Amino acid sequence: MTERLETLKKARERMAEDRDAFAKTLAAPFDRDKAERARLKFVETQAVIDAIDRAIAGEQAGAAA
């Protein structure tokens, strides 16, 4: 496996951990300020995860070719 692919997988894992923390905040008893911030950060983090997933798929497709 290439170093680039390993780096992307580690980055995805880190972002998933961050997303989980925001999800826990959203699942906690409601606090408007915390919930609004967590919701925005959750969506932003999920967009990053989706981008990393596309990059991983691109790396894997390039390696298979």
SVG drawing of the C-alpha trace seen along z (x, -y; Angstrom):
<svg xmlns="http://www.w3.org/2000/svg" viewBox="-33 -29 38 33">
<polyline fill="none" stroke="black" stroke-width="0.4" points="0.0,0.0 1.3,-3.4 2.3,-6.0 -0.3,-8.4 -3.1,-5.8 -2.0,-5.1 -2.0,-8.8 -5.5,-9.2 -6.8,-6.3 -5.2,-7.7 -6.8,-11.1 -10.2,-9.5 -9.9,-7.7 -9.1,-11.0 -12.0,-12.8 -14.4,-10.0 -13.3,-10.3 -13.9,-14.0 -17.3,-13.4 -18.2,-11.0 -17.4,-13.6 -19.8,-16.0 -22.5,-13.3 -22.2,-12.8 -22.7,-16.5 -25.8,-16.4 -27.1,-13.3 -26.6,-15.0 -29.3,-17.0 -30.1,-20.0 -27.9,-23.1 -28.7,-25.5 -25.2,-27.0 -23.4,-23.7 -25.9,-21.9 -25.7,-24.5 -21.9,-24.5 -21.8,-20.7 -24.3,-20.4 -22.2,-22.7 -19.0,-21.0 -20.6,-17.6 -21.7,-18.5 -18.3,-20.1 -16.4,-17.0 -18.7,-14.7 -17.9,-16.6 -14.2,-16.2 -14.7,-12.4 -16.6,-12.2 -13.7,-14.0 -11.2,-11.7 -13.3,-8.7 -13.2,-9.9 -9.4,-10.4 -9.0,-6.9 -11.1,-5.5 -9.0,-7.4 -5.8,-6.1 -7.1,-2.6 -8.3,-2.9 -4.9,-4.3 -3.1,-1.4 -5.3,1.1 -4.7,-0.4"/>
</svg>
